[in-house]
Amino acid sequence: MNKKKNKKSNIQRFGAKLQTLRNQHGLTLQQTASLLGLSAHSHILAIESGQKLPSLELVLAIAHLFNVTTDQLLKDELELEINDAGRNMESPSPGPESK
């Protein structure tokens, strides 16, 4: 049961980091979804709110889009280091599938 609680907090932490990155880059949910190759923004919203887990492909695409490491996104003990000059706002290739 403790594992399940820890997993839930990790989901919320990832979502909070994604929301922080999106907001710091001035992107809407729809713009972020589009840049990540998703057809709808509802999947991004569900991840940010901790309702869904991102796929491995989506984690990689988010890291590439915002120029952060996957460790920064996935490890709760690591904070985000925003490097605005190095951001990549082109759609990553190949894009993950929309769920």
QUINORRA-V553418 format. One record per residue. N is the residue number from 1. RES is the residue in three letters. NEAR is the number of other ideal C-beta (glycine too) atoms within 12 Angstrom. Layout:
n:N res:RES near:NEAR
n:N res:RES near:NEAR
This chain:
n:1 res:MET near:7
n:2 res:ASN near:8
n:3 res:LYS near:9
n:4 res:LYS near:10
n:5 res:LYS near:11
n:6 res:ASN near:13
n:7 res:LYS near:16
n:8 res:LYS near:19
n:9 res:SER near:16
n:10 res:ASN near:22
n:11 res:ILE near:26
n:12 res:GLN near:23
n:13 res:ARG near:27
n:14 res:PHE near:39
n:15 res:GLY near:31
n:16 res:ALA near:22
n:17 res:LYS near:36
n:18 res:LEU near:42
n:19 res:GLN near:28
n:20 res:THR near:23
n:21 res:LEU near:36
n:22 res:ARG near:33
n:23 res:ASN near:19
n:24 res:GLN near:20
n:25 res:HIS near:26
n:26 res:GLY near:12
n:27 res:LEU near:26
n:28 res:THR near:16
n:29 res:LEU near:24
n:30 res:GLN near:18
n:31 res:GLN near:19
n:32 res:THR near:35
n:33 res:ALA near:32
n:34 res:SER near:24
n:35 res:LEU near:31
n:36 res:LEU near:43
n:37 res:GLY near:28
n:38 res:LEU near:33
n:39 res:SER near:16
n:40 res:ALA near:18
n:41 res:HIS near:22
n:42 res:SER near:19
n:43 res:HIS near:32
n:44 res:ILE near:38
n:45 res:LEU near:22
n:46 res:ALA near:26
n:47 res:ILE near:37
n:48 res:GLU near:30
n:49 res:SER near:18
n:50 res:GLY near:22
n:51 res:GLN near:18
n:52 res:LYS near:22
n:53 res:LEU near:22
n:54 res:PRO near:31
n:55 res:SER near:21
n:56 res:LEU near:15
n:57 res:GLU near:22
n:58 res:LEU near:35
n:59 res:VAL near:29
n:60 res:LEU near:24
n:61 res:ALA near:36
n:62 res:ILE near:45
n:63 res:ALA near:28
n:64 res:HIS near:29
n:65 res:LEU near:35
n:66 res:PHE near:36
n:67 res:ASN near:25
n:68 res:VAL near:34
n:69 res:THR near:20
n:70 res:THR near:22
n:71 res:ASP near:17
n:72 res:GLN near:26
n:73 res:LEU near:36
n:74 res:LEU near:26
n:75 res:LYS near:17
n:76 res:ASP near:21
n:77 res:GLU near:9
n:78 res:LEU near:16
n:79 res:GLU near:17
n:80 res:LEU near:30
n:81 res:GLU near:18
n:82 res:ILE near:19
n:83 res:ASN near:16
n:84 res:ASP near:16
n:85 res:ALA near:7
n:86 res:GLY near:14
n:87 res:ARG near:22
n:88 res:ASN near:21
n:89 res:MET near:21
n:90 res:GLU near:15
n:91 res:SER near:19
n:92 res:PRO near:25
n:93 res:SER near:15
n:94 res:PRO near:13
n:95 res:GLY near:23
n:96 res:PRO near:28
n:97 res:GLU near:16
n:98 res:SER near:20
n:99 res:LYS near:21
